């Protein structure tokens, strides 16, 4: 299939063109395509099929196999041995990419964020004119917002826990009552119906009102902090649906946790506070104007993410380290202090509510739902033989974690095909998973054996018939308990608390642990990806604790380590094998279990699990980022990127669109209407006296002007009848730096009169005079490191040699241009170099 398509400097598209397959005649999605410049769409490009509205399909990862088969086979040769008059790389197609990605469960157009400081004349004047009082007000406001983020996150997390524990608790009490009366079918009907309705509420809200609330939200947060704008991800509607949906989904007994959603909730709170509320009802307080930029909003969302982890696990230090290790791309010491302050506020709020709930003021919350799995009452001692079960757990965690990532990747692709069919299929998929989960949780405990209670236990501890407890009687006679019902007919938090229980070496039978482990492996795979808010932490903890406790049972003759502690180590190893985190997980588990003596063996397990997992595939969040099509830039560039320069990338793109310092209104309108670029180099070619060292007749690169600023110029009609430079006071009279921070607006919404088209605009005061530039000879690997670490949106490529009549800028690199897949698409020969490096 040969189709003409358009590329761009910045992949933010407003114009669309419909494409149709010549082979099947199947209608394809409307792809955003600018009007200027034509280029070839490779036949292996990803095109979306099925309805566009709120499509929850995952962006299919494309491979280069077809492209390489289509290329004529060429003789392998060492790239270093090429003649000097022959290019290092033979380019067969141009650099292209798609600006579409999945945000939550919705297909959205994405663009990059402006983390770079835009040093135009207005910005410089604002910083020069700020008084000490204003600077102190700015600093005080940042700490105040950090405090509010922690306070609100802690309160909402407590309310979510309270609601889940009470809804699920009263549901389970009713079911247990039916079982005691031997009305088993009635208990099953009540259990299944209640879970069905709770799942229905959560799924309907996500499918119909806020598709971005589905899933954990952590990959999108990670992408946002990497510099990718994720539309509607942090809105008020998303926040409300995330809260209600999390309560419904977790209370329904689905194999998912509230940890991921709490991270998203904390980030939503931070974003809404920073911008003064929802878009339609934004508060215009004076002090909030300081945060009307992407840089400060990024810091606030980082505080929100760390507060969410702290609220989920009551782990303040673990929350800070999670933000540092997993989600944040850019970090500094001041941000470290503010995130720590936010998590400290969260802990104070949680502790206050826990003390209130222990007094019986919160219904069933407080009888077990205290967020913490305490194993501090166990004395930990190590022997030489204990290394064997610890190493086995670490190896199994790494292998099973990578296997889980692989299988989940395949299942998400299957869900992609189902979700493409529309909203009803998304809803039916969620309800089907709920029915399957309810049937398994209710019926499988009948396979468990009735075990006599240990006489040393008090009568109130064994057996138990309440909502929580470690020895559930279920269908057993008096004085006996069902170990499988203890694990399955409980909330997820209680299940973890029960399997982590210490000094209970004979409580669980091997068959029950095998059934528990296999069931939650299946549920963990099929539950993630349905249209409800979901987290990965708790399902992975449940799976890991299952095989950890099973290994403890098998190694009991050879090791004195408590089986509850081995269950903790199993959960830690599987999380390391799947999520590939070490430091933050280690601290989170120490804060969860309240036992510092676990530190050495926890570190060993995490290191082994991560090392083994890295041998097979990326982390689960990296896989989800790739599936969603979010253009995340990794910290470490590919080694083959040193074999190509940024100048060669510029050759693979259309000619850069530039503007003059004194530009006609008609030219600006034409450029804005016919391109989707978000940045335009501003050049001056009529300088009377060139600077020292510049060739006579050479063109000056004045800087870079943003699309949003050009729209502000047209909106305020800041036009000049004669071609002249403006004075500084003229600019300040018309614009403020707060207005220039706004990004809303489209060229189609602005009206320019015909007589205004021949007027001029002085772009010099609005131009960022210090954009980041690189020489055309710089390697792509080095440019990628600079782009990511500084948080850029545009990177200008300047020529190595200046000459009269030569352009001062030969190209602009954006995030999409630095993605490995896009580069390999335009330069297939690099794939051979990549393959050789893998073989070596």
C-alpha positions in Angstrom: 0.0 0.0 0.0 1.5 3.3 -1.0 0.0 6.4 0.7 1.2 10.0 0.7 1.6 11.4 4.2 3.1 14.5 5.8 5.6 15.0 8.5 6.3 17.9 10.8 8.7 19.6 13.1 6.5 19.0 16.1 4.0 16.2 15.9 0.9 18.0 17.1 -1.7 17.7 14.4 -5.0 19.5 13.9 -5.7 18.5 10.3 -6.8 15.1 9.3 -7.0 12.9 6.2 -8.9 9.7 5.8 -6.9 6.6 4.6 -8.2 3.4 3.1 -6.5 0.1 2.6 -6.1 -0.9 -1.0 -5.8 -4.6 -0.1 -8.9 -5.1 2.1 -10.9 -1.9 1.5 -11.3 -1.6 5.2 -11.8 2.0 6.4 -9.0 3.2 8.6 -8.9 5.9 11.3 -8.6 9.5 10.4 -4.9 10.2 10.8 -3.6 13.7 11.6 -1.7 14.9 8.6 -0.5 18.5 8.0 -1.1 20.1 4.6 2.5 20.9 3.8 5.2 18.5 2.6 4.5 15.1 1.3 6.3 11.9 2.3 5.9 8.2 2.0 4.2 6.2 4.8 6.0 2.9 5.1 3.8 -0.1 4.7 4.5 -1.3 8.2 3.2 1.9 9.8 0.6 1.4 12.5 -2.9 2.5 11.5 -5.9 2.4 13.8 -9.0 0.5 12.8 -12.5 0.5 14.3 -14.3 3.5 15.8 -12.2 6.4 17.0 -14.4 7.5 19.9 -12.8 6.6 23.2 -11.1 3.6 21.6 -9.4 1.7 24.4 -7.2 -0.2 21.9 -3.6 -0.3 22.6 -1.2 1.0 20.0 0.2 -2.1 18.4 4.0 -2.2 18.5 5.3 -2.4 15.0 8.4 -4.4 13.9 10.9 -3.8 11.2 10.6 -7.3 9.8 8.4 -6.4 6.8 10.6 -3.4 6.0 13.8 -5.4 6.1 12.2 -8.1 3.9 11.2 -5.5 1.4 14.7 -4.1 1.2 17.0 -5.6 -1.3 19.6 -7.8 0.3 22.8 -5.9 0.3 26.3 -7.1 1.1 27.2 -6.8 4.8 30.1 -4.5 5.4 31.7 -2.7 8.2 30.4 0.8 8.4 33.8 2.1 9.5 35.3 1.0 6.2 33.1 3.0 3.9 34.9 5.4 1.5 34.9 9.1 2.5 32.8 10.1 -0.5 30.1 7.6 0.4 27.5 8.2 3.1 27.7 6.1 6.2 24.0 5.3 6.0 21.8 4.7 3.1 18.4 6.3 3.7 15.4 4.6 2.1 12.5 6.5 3.7 11.9 9.7 5.7 11.6 10.1 9.4 8.0 9.8 10.5 5.8 9.0 13.5 2.2 9.1 14.8 1.1 11.7 17.4 -1.6 9.3 18.6 -1.3 7.4 21.9 -3.5 5.8 24.5 -4.1 7.9 27.6 -5.9 5.8 30.2 -8.3 4.0 27.8 -8.8 6.7 25.3 -7.0 7.4 22.0 -5.7 11.0 22.1 -3.5 13.4 20.2 -0.4 14.1 22.2 2.2 16.8 22.3 5.3 17.7 24.3 5.5 19.9 27.3 7.5 23.1 27.6 9.8 22.4 30.5 12.5 24.7 29.1 12.5 28.2 30.4 11.4 30.6 27.6 13.8 33.5 28.0 12.1 36.2 26.0 12.1 39.9 26.9 8.9 39.6 29.0 10.3 36.8 31.1 13.6 38.6 31.7 11.8 41.8 32.7 9.5 39.9 35.1 12.5 38.3 36.9 14.3 41.6 37.0 11.3 43.4 38.5 10.3 40.8 41.1 10.7 42.1 44.6 11.9 40.1 47.6 8.3 39.9 48.8 7.2 38.3 45.6 10.1 35.8 45.7 9.2 34.8 49.2 5.5 34.6 48.2 6.5 32.2 45.4 8.5 30.0 47.7 5.8 30.0 50.4 3.2 29.1 47.8 5.2 26.1 46.7 5.4 24.7 50.2 1.7 25.5 50.9 0.6 23.6 47.8 2.9 20.7 48.8 1.2 20.6 52.2 -2.3 20.7 50.6 -1.4 17.9 48.2 -0.4 15.7 51.1 -3.4 16.7 53.2 -6.0 16.1 50.6 -4.4 12.9 49.4 -4.3 11.5 52.9 -7.9 12.4 53.5 -9.2 10.9 50.2 -7.1 7.8 50.7 -8.6 7.3 54.2 -12.1 7.7 52.8 -11.4 5.2 50.0 -10.1 2.7 52.5 -13.0 3.3 54.8 -15.5 2.8 52.0 -13.9 -0.3 50.7 -13.5 -2.0 54.1 -17.2 -1.3 55.0 -18.7 -2.2 51.6 -16.6 -5.4 51.2 -16.9 -6.2 55.0 -20.7 -6.1 55.2 -20.9 -8.0 51.9 -18.7 -10.8 53.3 -20.6 -10.8 56.6 -23.9 -11.4 54.8 -22.3 -14.2 52.7 -20.9 -15.9 55.9 -24.3 -15.7 57.4 -25.9 -17.6 54.5 -23.1 -20.2 54.7 -23.7 -20.7 58.5 -27.3 -21.3 57.7 -26.2 -23.8 55.0 -27.9 -21.7 52.3 -25.0 -22.0 50.0 -26.7 -21.1 46.7 -28.2 -18.0 48.3 -24.7 -17.0 49.5 -23.3 -17.6 46.1 -26.1 -15.5 44.4 -25.7 -12.7 46.9 -21.8 -12.7 46.6 -21.9 -12.8 42.8 -24.6 -10.2 42.4 -23.0 -7.7 44.8 -19.6 -8.0 43.0 -21.4 -7.7 39.6 -23.1 -4.5 40.6 -20.0 -2.9 42.1 -18.0 -3.8 39.0 -20.8 -2.4 36.8 -20.7 1.0 38.5 -16.9 1.2 38.2 -16.9 0.1 34.5 -19.8 2.4 33.4 -18.1 5.4 35.0 -14.8 4.6 33.2 -16.4 3.7 29.8 -18.9 6.5 29.6 -17.5 9.4 31.6 -13.8 9.3 32.0 -11.9 6.7 29.9 -8.6 8.2 31.2 -9.5 6.9 34.7 -9.2 3.3 33.6 -6.0 1.4 34.6 -3.4 2.4 37.1 -2.4 5.8 35.6 1.3 5.3 36.6 2.5 4.9 33.0 0.8 8.2 32.0 2.2 10.0 35.0 5.7 8.6 34.1 5.2 9.9 30.6 4.0 13.3 31.8 7.1 13.8 34.0 9.2 12.7 31.0 7.7 15.7 29.0 4.6 14.2 27.3 1.3 16.0 27.6 -1.4 13.5 28.4 -4.8 15.2 27.7 -7.6 15.0 30.3 -5.4 12.8 32.5 -5.5 15.1 35.5 -8.9 16.6 35.2 -11.6 16.9 37.8 -13.9 14.3 36.1 -11.0 11.8 36.0 -10.3 12.4 39.7 -14.0 11.8 40.7 -14.3 8.7 38.5 -11.0 7.3 39.8 -12.1 7.6 43.4 -15.6 6.1 42.9 -14.3 3.5 40.5 -11.5 2.4 42.8 -13.9 1.9 45.6 -16.3 -0.2 43.4 -13.6 -2.3 41.7 -11.7 -3.2 44.9 -14.8 -3.8 47.0 -16.0 -6.1 44.2 -13.1 -8.5 45.0 -11.4 -8.1 41.7 -7.7 -9.0 41.7 -6.5 -5.4 41.6 -5.3 -2.9 44.1 -5.9 0.7 45.0 -2.2 1.6 45.1 -1.9 2.6 41.4 -5.1 4.6 41.4 -4.0 6.4 44.6 -0.8 7.5 42.8 -3.0 8.9 40.0 -5.4 10.5 42.5 -2.5 12.3 44.2 -1.3 13.5 40.9 -4.8 14.8 39.9 -5.1 16.7 43.2 -1.7 18.3 42.7 -2.5 19.3 39.1 -5.8 20.8 40.0 -4.4 22.7 42.9 -1.6 24.1 40.7 -3.9 25.4 38.0 -6.6 26.6 40.4 -9.2 24.0 39.8 -10.9 22.5 36.7 -10.6 24.2 33.4 -14.2 25.5 33.3 -14.1 26.7 36.9 -10.6 27.9 37.4 -9.8 30.2 40.3 -7.8 33.2 39.1 -6.0 34.0 42.4 -3.0 36.2 42.0 -0.5 33.8 43.8 -1.5 30.9 41.5 -0.1 32.8 38.5 3.3 31.6 39.5 2.3 28.0 38.8 0.9 28.6 35.3 3.7 26.8 33.6 4.7 23.2 32.9 7.8 23.2 35.1 6.1 24.0 38.4 3.1 21.7 37.5 5.6 18.9 36.9 7.0 19.4 40.5 3.6 19.4 42.0 2.6 16.2 40.2 5.8 14.6 41.4 4.7 15.5 45.0 1.2 14.0 44.2 2.7 10.7 43.0 4.9 10.2 46.0 1.9 11.1 48.3 -0.2 8.5 46.6 2.3 5.7 47.2 2.7 6.9 50.8 -1.1 6.8 51.3 -1.3 3.3 49.8 1.3 1.7 51.9 1.8 4.2 54.8 5.4 4.5 53.6 6.6 8.1 53.5 10.2 7.4 52.6 9.2 4.7 50.2 6.9 7.1 48.4 9.7 9.6 47.9 12.0 6.9 46.6 9.3 5.6 44.3 8.9 9.0 42.7 12.7 9.3 42.4 13.4 5.8 41.1 10.3 5.0 38.9 8.3 8.0 37.7 10.4 11.2 37.8 12.7 12.0 34.9 14.0 15.2 36.3 15.0 15.6 40.0 16.7 18.1 42.3 17.3 18.5 46.0 14.6 21.2 46.5 12.0 18.8 45.0 13.2 16.0 47.3 12.4 18.2 50.3 9.0 19.1 49.1 8.0 15.5 48.3 9.2 14.4 51.7 7.1 17.1 53.3 4.0 16.0 51.3 4.5 12.4 52.4 5.0 13.4 56.0 1.6 15.2 55.9 0.0 12.1 54.5 1.4 10.0 57.3 0.1 12.4 59.9 -3.4 12.3 58.4 -3.4 8.5 58.1 -2.2 8.1 61.7 -4.9 10.5 63.0 -7.7 8.6 61.2 -6.4 5.2 62.3 -6.5 6.2 65.9 -10.1 7.5 65.4 -11.1 4.2 63.7 -9.5 2.0 66.4 -12.0 3.5 68.8 -14.8 2.0 66.6 -15.9 5.2 64.9 -15.5 3.9 61.4 -17.7 0.8 61.2 -15.7 -2.2 60.0 -12.6 -0.1 59.1 -10.1 -0.6 61.9 -10.7 -4.3 62.4 -8.1 -5.1 59.8 -8.0 -2.4 57.1 -5.1 -0.4 58.6 -3.1 -0.5 55.4 -0.1 -2.1 57.1 1.0 -5.8 57.2 2.9 -5.9 60.5 5.4 -8.7 61.1 7.4 -6.9 63.7 6.7 -9.5 66.3 9.0 -12.1 64.8 12.6 -12.3 65.7 14.7 -12.8 62.6 17.9 -14.8 62.7 19.9 -16.1 59.7 21.8 -19.3 59.2 23.9 -20.5 56.3 21.2 -22.8 55.0 18.8 -19.8 54.8 20.6 -18.5 51.8 19.1 -21.4 49.7 15.4 -20.5 50.1 16.2 -16.8 49.8 18.1 -17.4 46.6 15.4 -19.7 45.2 12.8 -17.1 45.9 14.8 -14.4 44.2 15.4 -16.5 41.1 11.8 -17.5 40.9 10.7 -13.9 41.3 12.8 -12.8 38.4 11.7 -15.6 36.1 8.0 -15.4 37.0 8.0 -11.6 37.0 9.4 -11.6 33.4 7.0 -14.3 32.4 4.1 -12.3 33.9 5.2 -9.3 31.9 5.3 -11.4 28.7 1.9 -13.0 29.2 0.3 -9.7 30.2 1.6 -8.1 27.1 -0.1 -10.8 25.0 -3.4 -10.6 26.9 -3.5 -6.8 26.5 -3.3 -7.3 22.8 -6.2 -9.6 22.9 -8.2 -7.1 25.0 -7.2 -4.6 22.3 -9.2 -6.6 19.7 -12.2 -6.8 22.1 -12.2 -3.2 23.1 -12.0 -2.0 19.5 -15.6 -3.2 19.1 -17.0 -0.4 21.2 -18.2 0.6 24.7 -20.6 -2.3 25.1 -17.8 -4.8 24.6 -15.6 -3.0 27.1 -18.4 -3.2 29.7 -19.1 -6.9 28.9 -15.4 -7.8 29.3 -15.3 -6.1 32.7 -18.4 -7.8 33.9 -17.3 -11.2 32.5 -14.1 -11.0 34.5 -16.1 -10.0 37.6 -18.3 -13.1 37.2 -15.4 -15.4 36.8 -13.6 -14.0 39.8 -16.7 -14.3 42.0 -17.3 -17.9 40.9 -13.7 -18.9 41.7 -13.5 -17.1 45.0 -16.7 -18.7 46.3 -16.4 -22.2 44.9 -12.7 -23.0 45.3 -12.8 -22.9 49.1 -14.9 -26.0 49.0 -11.7 -27.8 47.8 -9.9 -26.9 51.0 -9.7 -29.2 53.9 -11.2 -28.6 57.3 -8.4 -28.4 59.8 -8.8 -28.6 63.6 -7.9 -25.5 65.5 -4.8 -25.5 67.5 -5.8 -25.9 71.2 -3.3 -23.2 72.1 -5.3 -20.6 70.2 -8.1 -18.8 72.1 -11.6 -19.6 71.1 -12.1 -16.2 69.6 -9.2 -16.5 67.3 -10.0 -19.9 65.8 -12.3 -20.4 64.1 -13.6 -16.9 63.0 -16.8 -16.1 61.3 -16.4 -12.4 60.9 -15.3 -10.3 58.1 -11.6 -10.6 59.0 -9.6 -13.2 60.8 -6.9 -15.7 60.2 -8.9 -18.9 60.6 -12.2 -18.8 58.7 -14.7 -21.5 59.6 -16.6 -21.3 56.3 -18.3 -24.7 55.9 -16.3 -26.6 58.5 -17.7 -28.0 61.8 -17.2 -26.2 65.1 -13.6 -26.1 66.2 -12.3 -26.4 62.6 -11.2 -23.8 59.9 -10.8 -23.7 56.1 -7.4 -22.3 55.1 -8.4 -21.7 51.5 -11.5 -19.7 52.6 -9.2 -17.6 54.8 -7.3 -16.5 51.7 -10.1 -16.2 49.2 -13.2 -15.0 51.1 -11.5 -11.9 52.3 -10.6 -8.4 51.0 -7.3 -8.2 49.2 -5.7 -6.4 52.1 -6.9 -9.1 54.5 -5.7 -11.8 52.2 -2.2 -10.3 52.2 -2.4 -9.8 55.9 -3.4 -13.5 56.4 -0.7 -14.9 54.2 1.9 -12.7 55.8 0.9 -13.9 59.2 3.8 -15.1 61.3 4.1 -18.0 63.8 1.5 -19.9 61.8 3.7 -22.6 60.3 0.9 -25.2 60.1 -2.0 -23.0 59.1 -1.9 -23.5 55.4 -1.8 -26.8 53.5 0.4 -27.2 50.4 -2.6 -27.8 48.1 -4.3 -24.7 49.3 -1.3 -22.6 48.6 -0.9 -24.1 45.1 -4.6 -23.3 44.3 -4.2 -19.8 45.8 -1.1 -19.1 43.7 -2.5 -20.5 40.4 -5.8 -18.7 40.8 -4.2 -15.3 41.4 -1.8 -15.8 38.6 -4.8 -16.3 36.3 -6.8 -13.4 37.8 -3.8 -11.1 37.8 -3.4 -11.7 34.1 -7.1 -11.3 33.0 -8.1 -8.5 35.4 -5.5 -5.9 34.5 -6.6 -4.2 31.3 -10.4 -4.1 31.8 -12.1 -0.7 31.9 -11.9 0.0 35.7 -9.3 1.7 37.8 -6.7 -0.9 38.7 -3.3 -1.2 40.3 -0.6 -3.8 39.8 1.0 -3.7 43.3 -1.5 -5.9 45.2 -2.0 -8.6 42.5 1.7 -9.1 42.3 2.0 -9.1 46.1 -0.6 -11.8 46.3 1.0 -14.0 43.6 4.5 -13.6 45.1 3.4 -14.2 48.7 1.8 -17.5 47.5 4.9 -19.1 46.1 7.0 -17.6 48.9 4.9 -19.2 51.6 4.9 -22.5 49.6 8.7 -22.5 49.4 8.8 -21.8 53.2 6.6 -24.9 53.7 8.8 -27.1 51.5 12.0 -25.8 53.1 10.7 -26.1 56.7 13.0 -29.0 57.6 16.1 -27.1 56.4 15.4 -23.5 57.4 14.2 -21.7 60.5 12.9 -18.7 58.7 9.3 -17.9 59.4 6.9 -18.8 56.6 5.3 -15.4 56.9 8.7 -13.7 56.3 9.3 -15.9 53.3 5.9 -14.8 51.9 7.0 -11.2 52.3 10.2 -12.1 50.4 8.2 -13.8 47.7 6.1 -10.7 47.2 9.2 -8.5 47.0 11.0 -10.8 44.5 8.0 -10.9 42.1 7.6 -7.1 42.3 11.3 -6.7 41.5 11.1 -9.2 38.7 8.1 -7.5 37.1 8.5 -3.8 38.0 12.3 -3.8 38.2 12.5 -1.5 41.2 14.9 -2.1 44.0 15.6 0.7 46.5 12.0 2.1 46.7 10.6 -1.4 47.0 13.0 -2.3 49.7 12.0 0.7 51.8 8.3 0.2 51.1 8.4 -3.4 52.3 10.4 -2.4 55.4 7.8 0.3 56.2 5.0 -2.2 55.4 6.2 -5.0 57.7 7.7 -2.8 60.4 10.7 -5.1 60.7 14.2 -3.6 60.0 15.8 -7.0 60.5 14.4 -8.0 57.1 16.6 -5.5 55.3 19.6 -7.7 54.3 17.6 -10.6 52.9 15.1 -8.2 51.3 18.0 -6.5 49.5 19.4 -9.8 48.3 16.0 -11.0 47.0 15.3 -7.7 45.2 18.7 -7.6 43.5 18.4 -11.3 42.3 14.9 -10.7 41.1 15.7 -7.6 39.1 18.8 -9.0 37.6 17.0 -12.2 36.4 14.1 -10.2 35.1 16.3 -7.8 33.1 17.6 -10.8 31.2 14.3 -11.4 29.6 12.2 -8.2 29.0 11.7 -4.6 30.1 9.7 -3.7 33.2 5.9 -3.9 33.1 5.5 -0.1 33.1 7.9 0.2 30.1 5.9 -2.4 28.3 2.6 -0.6 28.9 4.2 2.7 27.8 5.3 1.1 24.6 1.9 -0.5 24.0 0.1 2.8 24.6 2.4 4.5 22.0 3.6 7.2 24.5 6.9 8.5 23.2 8.9 8.0 26.4 12.6 8.7 26.2 14.8 6.3 28.1 17.8 7.5 30.1 20.2 5.3 28.2 20.4 5.7 24.4 20.9 2.8 22.1 24.5 2.1 21.3 23.8 2.2 17.6 22.7 5.8 18.0 26.4 6.8 18.0 26.6 5.7 14.4 24.3 8.5 13.2 24.4 12.3 13.5 21.6 14.8 14.1 22.4 16.3 10.7 21.4 13.1 9.1 18.2 13.1 11.0 17.6 16.6 9.8 18.1 15.4 6.2 15.3 12.9 6.8 12.8 15.7 7.6 11.3 18.4 5.4 13.0 21.8 5.3 12.6 23.7 8.5 9.9 26.5 8.5 11.4 29.8 9.7 10.0 33.3 10.4 11.7 36.6 10.2 12.1 38.9 13.1 9.8 41.4 11.4 7.2 39.3 9.8 4.0 39.9 7.9 0.7 38.9 9.4 -0.2 37.0 6.3 2.9 34.9 6.6 2.2 34.1 10.2 -1.4 33.1 9.5 -0.3 31.0 6.5 2.3 29.1 8.6 -0.1 28.5 11.5 -2.9 27.2 9.2 -0.7 25.0 7.0 1.6 23.5 9.6 1.2 21.9 13.0 4.6 22.8 14.3 4.8 24.3 17.8 8.1 26.1 17.4 9.5 28.3 14.6 13.1 29.6 14.4 13.2 33.3 14.0 16.0 34.6 11.7 17.2 38.0 10.7 18.8 38.4 7.3 18.8 42.2 7.0 21.3 43.1 9.7 23.2 46.2 8.7 26.4 45.4 10.5 27.1 41.7 11.0 28.7 40.7 14.4 32.4 40.1 14.6 33.3 36.7 13.2 30.1 36.3 11.1 30.4 36.1 7.4 29.1 39.1 5.4 25.6 38.3 4.2 25.1 35.6 6.8 21.8 35.2 8.5 21.4 35.6 12.2 19.5 33.1 14.3 17.6 35.3 16.8 15.9 32.4 18.6 12.7 30.3 18.7 9.1 31.5 18.9 6.3 29.2 20.1 3.0 28.6 18.3 1.1 29.6 21.5 2.8 33.0 21.4 1.9 33.6 17.8 -1.7 32.8 18.6 -1.6 35.4 21.4 -0.3 38.0 18.9 -3.1 37.3 16.5 -5.7 37.3 19.3 -4.6 40.6 20.7 -4.0 42.0 17.2 -0.6 43.3 18.1 0.1 44.5 14.5 2.4 47.3 13.1 1.6 49.4 10.0 5.2 50.0 9.3 8.1 47.5 9.4 10.0 48.5 12.6 11.3 47.2 15.9 9.1 47.8 18.9 10.1 49.4 22.2 10.2 47.4 25.4 7.3 49.3 27.0 5.1 48.6 24.0 5.3 44.9 24.6 4.7 45.1 28.3 1.7 47.2 27.6 0.1 44.6 25.5 1.3 41.3 27.0 2.0 39.8 30.4 4.2 36.7 31.1 1.1 35.1 32.6 -0.8 35.4 29.3 2.1 33.9 27.4 2.0 30.8 29.7 -1.4 29.9 28.4 -1.5 27.2 25.7 -5.2 27.2 24.7 -6.5 28.4 21.4 -6.4 27.4 17.7 -5.8 29.3 14.6 -9.3 28.4 13.3 -10.9 30.3 16.3 -9.2 33.6 15.3 -10.3 36.0 12.7 -7.9 38.3 10.9 -9.2 41.0 8.6 -8.0 41.3 5.0 -6.5 44.8 5.6 -4.5 43.4 8.6 -2.8 40.8 6.5 -0.3 43.4 5.1 0.7 44.6 8.5 3.8 43.5 10.4 4.6 41.8 13.7 7.8 42.3 15.7 8.6 38.8 16.9 11.8 39.8 18.7 10.3 40.5 22.2 8.4 37.2 22.1 11.3 35.0 20.9 13.2 32.8 23.2 16.7 34.1 22.5 18.5 31.2 24.2 17.2 28.0 22.7 19.3 24.9 23.0 21.3 24.2 19.8 23.6 21.4 18.7 26.0 21.1 15.9 25.0 19.0 12.9 27.9 16.7 13.6 26.7 15.7 17.1 25.7 12.0 17.5 22.1 11.2 18.2 23.0 9.4 21.4 24.5 12.6 22.8 21.6 14.7 21.6 19.1 12.3 23.2 20.9 12.6 26.6 20.8 16.4 26.4 17.2 16.5 25.2 16.0 14.2 28.1 18.0 15.6 30.9 17.2 19.3 30.2 13.5 18.5 29.5 13.4 20.0 26.0 10.6 20.3 23.5 12.7 21.6 20.6 16.4 21.2 19.8 17.7 23.3 17.0 20.4 21.9 14.7 22.9 24.5 13.4 25.4 24.0 10.6 29.0 23.3 11.3 30.2 26.0 8.9 28.8 29.5 8.4 28.6 31.0 4.9 26.9 33.8 3.2 23.4 32.7 2.1 23.5 29.6 4.2 20.6 29.1 6.7 21.6 29.5 10.3 19.4 26.5 11.4 19.1 23.3 9.3 16.5 21.4 11.3 14.6 21.0 14.6 14.6 17.8 16.6 11.6 16.9 18.7 10.8 14.0 21.0 9.4 11.9 18.1 12.5 12.2 16.1 14.7 10.7 18.8 12.6 7.6 19.4 14.6 4.5 18.4 11.8 2.9 16.4 11.2 6.1 14.3 15.0 6.3 13.6 15.1 2.7 12.6 12.1 3.2 10.3 13.9 5.9 8.4 17.4 4.2 8.5 16.8 0.5 8.2 20.6 -0.1 7.9 20.9 0.7 11.5 18.8 -2.3 12.3 21.6 -4.5 11.0 24.1 -2.7 13.3 21.7 -3.2 16.1 21.4 -7.0 15.3 25.2 -7.3 15.1 25.6 -5.7 18.6 23.0 -8.1 20.1 24.8 -11.1 18.6 28.1 -9.9 19.9 
